Amino acid sequence: MTDGVTYNPVMPGELDRRWSSQAAQMSALMKSLSSAPIGGLPSVAVGPARTFLASWEKIALQAKTSSEVYADELRETGVSYENLDAEVARRMAALGGGAG
């Protein structure tokens, strides 16, 4: 099959690593935002600054959650492909042929 979809068994692990890294970066960002000092701002700016930081924390949390979901799905997809490949190879061996 030359026109079909090809599967690179290395990519789920690499993409999982990248999404997991992004999730960790978003966690660090949330921590930085939650501890960002606003005490030196004029009183009129404190409320908007809190709103701004809270909004960005929410965005970072959503990005972190999405990244974790993508990483989990990639791990599961990789395992599914590996299991499928193993099952095809097992069946081919049982038929006396080779998977190739």
Solvent accessible surface area in square Angstrom, and as a share of the most:
residue,aa,sasa,rsa
1,M,211,0.94
2,T,134,0.78
3,D,145,0.75
4,G,32,0.31
5,V,142,0.82
6,T,126,0.73
7,Y,70,0.27
8,N,77,0.39
9,P,86,0.54
10,V,106,0.61
11,M,71,0.32
12,P,14,0.09
13,G,47,0.45
14,E,44,0.20
15,L,56,0.28
16,D,21,0.11
17,R,138,0.50
18,R,127,0.46
19,W,78,0.27
20,S,47,0.30
21,S,42,0.27
22,Q,63,0.28
23,A,7,0.05
24,A,63,0.49
25,Q,109,0.49
26,M,39,0.17
27,S,40,0.25
28,A,60,0.47
29,L,67,0.33
30,M,44,0.20
31,K,154,0.65
32,S,67,0.43
33,L,26,0.13
34,S,75,0.49
35,S,82,0.53
36,A,35,0.27
37,P,125,0.79
38,I,30,0.15
39,G,74,0.71
40,G,83,0.79
41,L,76,0.38
42,P,85,0.54
43,S,105,0.68
44,V,126,0.72
45,A,30,0.23
46,V,31,0.18
47,G,38,0.37
48,P,86,0.54
49,A,18,0.14
50,R,149,0.54
51,T,88,0.51
52,F,119,0.49
53,L,28,0.14
54,A,57,0.44
55,S,52,0.34
56,W,111,0.39
57,E,53,0.24
58,K,128,0.54
59,I,84,0.43
60,A,2,0.01
61,L,89,0.44
62,Q,100,0.45
63,A,28,0.22
64,K,44,0.19
65,T,67,0.39
66,S,46,0.30
67,S,0,0.00
68,E,69,0.31
69,V,74,0.42
70,Y,103,0.39
71,A,3,0.02
72,D,60,0.31
73,E,92,0.41
74,L,37,0.18
75,R,110,0.40
76,E,106,0.47
77,T,57,0.33
78,G,6,0.06
79,V,81,0.47
80,S,67,0.43
81,Y,83,0.32
82,E,102,0.46
83,N,93,0.48
84,L,103,0.51
85,D,82,0.42
86,A,62,0.48
87,E,55,0.25
88,V,70,0.40
89,A,46,0.36
90,R,137,0.50
91,R,142,0.52
92,M,65,0.29
93,A,71,0.55
94,A,81,0.63
95,L,148,0.74
96,G,73,0.70
97,G,38,0.36
98,G,61,0.59
99,A,60,0.46
100,G,127,1.22
